[in-house]
């Protein structure tokens, strides 16, 4: 799901220019404006008036008959935060946030990273996914469906929330540069370009052991995608909608994985897609100027 690193971090790690939700896609342009396509029944695509945005995030959730509504979050360059869309659990109540350096969104919740390494959280907390008040020295955050994960400045990882498939068992991970949470799995990117994964293995989303030279990654509901140093894309996991068909992508600098679709940002500012387009979430051919901060 949505994941981002504090501004000014080292390697590319995670994208804050692209975000993929359950049924919509979001892009942050070089000029600080935001693009969005897909289902906007809950107003999750109403970002036309946003300006001076440094990073975007989109709430994602696995595809099911009782899921669909989502929200979108934008981090301004002044450290304030905007949100639009479904607010049934207060996940969009971020107007009072200040000094935020990174944002991430999951199903029914939003997390914000402060400059001092502490974490803010609003939204659903029934599974413990918002129990992050004790976290310190964080540099990366990510939200899955029902669990939240992060990386400390020393490269170690923390997790909170549902651990039904062991997706929160990240205490032993070290030397991480990035992390991403899916539905029932978590993936991490080490500084040496290798990936690690924990959680549900039946979908194949944790089959990342052979990946090398990875510089960015993201976790969808049942799949994982990554970018290599050469600008190629790799993917593992469920491919029911073609969301893992990214092998022919070139010049990629960032990726974002939704429930059943995948986005890739090219170096020239255009975006490529794969997977489910039932809600027009893959109709990004007209996008240009999408750019990493």
SULFEN-V328122 format. One record per residue. N is the residue number from 0. RES is the residue in one small letter. D_CENTER is the distance of its C-alpha to the mean C-alpha in Angstrom with 2 decimals. Layout:
BEGIN
N:RES:D_CENTER + N:RES:D_CENTER
END
This chain:
BEGIN
0:x:4.09 + 1:x:1.76 + 2:x:3.27 + 3:x:6.37 + 4:x:10.01 + 5:x:13.04 + 6:x:14.95 + 7:x:17.71 + 8:x:16.18 + 9:x:17.81 + 10:x:16.47 + 11:x:13.84 + 12:x:11.31 + 13:x:7.78 + 14:x:7.59 + 15:x:7.94 + 16:x:10.05 + 17:x:8.16 + 18:x:6.05 + 19:x:7.23 + 20:x:8.76 + 21:x:11.72 + 22:x:14.13 + 23:x:12.92 + 24:x:11.25 + 25:x:10.99 + 26:x:12.12 + 27:x:13.42 + 28:x:16.91 + 29:x:18.97 + 30:x:21.20 + 31:x:18.64 + 32:x:18.78 + 33:x:16.07 + 34:x:16.25 + 35:x:15.20 + 36:x:16.60 + 37:x:16.95 + 38:x:18.24 + 39:x:18.89 + 40:x:21.21 + 41:x:19.60 + 42:x:19.35 + 43:x:15.58 + 44:x:16.52 + 45:x:19.12 + 46:x:17.87 + 47:x:20.98 + 48:x:22.46 + 49:x:19.62 + 50:x:20.72 + 51:x:20.11 + 52:x:16.31 + 53:x:14.73 + 54:x:10.97 + 55:x:9.07 + 56:x:6.44 + 57:x:7.19 + 58:x:8.35 + 59:x:8.44 + 60:x:11.44 + 61:x:13.57 + 62:x:16.27 + 63:x:19.46 + 64:x:22.39 + 65:x:21.47 + 66:x:17.85 + 67:x:16.77 + 68:x:16.67 + 69:x:13.51 + 70:x:12.80 + 71:x:11.37 + 72:x:11.25 + 73:x:12.69 + 74:x:13.73 + 75:x:17.25 + 76:x:18.85 + 77:x:21.26 + 78:x:18.79 + 79:x:19.04 + 80:x:16.38 + 81:x:16.60 + 82:x:15.38 + 83:x:16.64 + 84:x:16.84 + 85:x:17.60 + 86:x:18.80 + 87:x:20.67 + 88:x:19.62 + 89:x:19.45 + 90:x:15.67 + 91:x:16.56 + 92:x:19.24 + 93:x:17.94 + 94:x:20.89 + 95:x:22.51 + 96:x:19.84 + 97:x:21.11 + 98:x:20.43 + 99:x:16.63 + 100:x:15.06 + 101:x:11.28 + 102:x:9.28 + 103:x:6.42 + 104:x:7.22 + 105:x:8.25 + 106:x:11.48 + 107:x:14.09 + 108:x:12.76 + 109:x:11.35 + 110:x:11.41 + 111:x:12.79 + 112:x:13.90 + 113:x:17.52 + 114:x:19.47 + 115:x:21.48 + 116:x:18.68 + 117:x:18.84 + 118:x:16.25 + 119:x:16.62 + 120:x:15.63 + 121:x:16.70 + 122:x:16.77 + 123:x:17.62 + 124:x:18.72 + 125:x:21.08 + 126:x:19.51 + 127:x:19.19 + 128:x:15.43 + 129:x:16.37 + 130:x:18.99 + 131:x:17.61 + 132:x:20.60 + 133:x:22.13 + 134:x:19.33 + 135:x:20.62 + 136:x:19.98 + 137:x:16.18 + 138:x:14.43 + 139:x:10.81 + 140:x:8.85 + 141:x:6.21 + 142:x:7.05 + 143:x:8.44 + 144:x:11.27 + 145:x:13.84 + 146:x:12.85 + 147:x:11.21 + 148:x:11.23 + 149:x:11.88 + 150:x:13.97 + 151:x:17.31 + 152:x:19.18 + 153:x:21.34 + 154:x:18.63 + 155:x:18.90 + 156:x:16.33 + 157:x:16.43 + 158:x:15.32 + 159:x:16.45 + 160:x:16.86 + 161:x:17.85 + 162:x:19.03 + 163:x:20.76 + 164:x:19.98 + 165:x:19.79 + 166:x:16.00 + 167:x:16.64 + 168:x:19.33 + 169:x:17.77 + 170:x:20.66 + 171:x:22.25 + 172:x:19.50 + 173:x:20.59 + 174:x:20.08 + 175:x:16.27 + 176:x:14.48 + 177:x:10.84 + 178:x:9.25 + 179:x:6.63 + 180:x:7.77 + 181:x:8.91 + 182:x:11.95 + 183:x:14.57 + 184:x:13.36 + 185:x:11.67 + 186:x:11.61 + 187:x:12.55 + 188:x:13.63 + 189:x:17.10 + 190:x:18.79 + 191:x:21.12 + 192:x:18.58 + 193:x:18.78 + 194:x:16.14 + 195:x:16.74 + 196:x:15.71 + 197:x:17.01 + 198:x:17.39 + 199:x:18.52 + 200:x:20.07 + 201:x:21.84 + 202:x:19.14 + 203:x:19.05 + 204:x:15.32 + 205:x:16.56 + 206:x:18.98 + 207:x:17.59 + 208:x:20.64 + 209:x:22.19 + 210:x:19.44 + 211:x:20.73 + 212:x:20.09 + 213:x:16.29 + 214:x:14.74 + 215:x:11.02 + 216:x:9.00 + 217:x:6.16 + 218:x:7.20 + 219:x:8.33 + 220:x:11.02 + 221:x:13.70 + 222:x:12.70 + 223:x:11.16 + 224:x:11.15 + 225:x:12.11 + 226:x:14.04 + 227:x:17.45 + 228:x:19.54 + 229:x:21.64 + 230:x:19.00 + 231:x:19.02 + 232:x:16.29 + 233:x:16.45 + 234:x:15.26 + 235:x:16.40 + 236:x:16.75 + 237:x:17.70 + 238:x:18.82 + 239:x:20.60 + 240:x:19.38 + 241:x:19.28 + 242:x:15.50 + 243:x:16.36 + 244:x:19.01 + 245:x:17.58 + 246:x:20.45 + 247:x:22.27 + 248:x:19.62 + 249:x:20.88 + 250:x:20.15 + 251:x:16.36 + 252:x:14.64 + 253:x:10.89 + 254:x:8.95 + 255:x:6.24 + 256:x:7.10 + 257:x:8.26 + 258:x:11.07 + 259:x:13.62 + 260:x:12.69 + 261:x:11.15 + 262:x:11.06 + 263:x:12.57 + 264:x:13.65 + 265:x:17.25 + 266:x:19.04 + 267:x:21.20 + 268:x:18.58 + 269:x:18.61 + 270:x:15.96 + 271:x:16.64 + 272:x:15.50 + 273:x:16.38 + 274:x:16.72 + 275:x:17.51 + 276:x:18.80 + 277:x:20.68 + 278:x:19.33 + 279:x:19.36 + 280:x:15.61 + 281:x:16.51 + 282:x:19.22 + 283:x:17.99 + 284:x:21.16 + 285:x:22.37 + 286:x:19.44 + 287:x:20.46 + 288:x:19.92 + 289:x:16.10 + 290:x:15.73 + 291:x:13.87 + 292:x:15.30
END
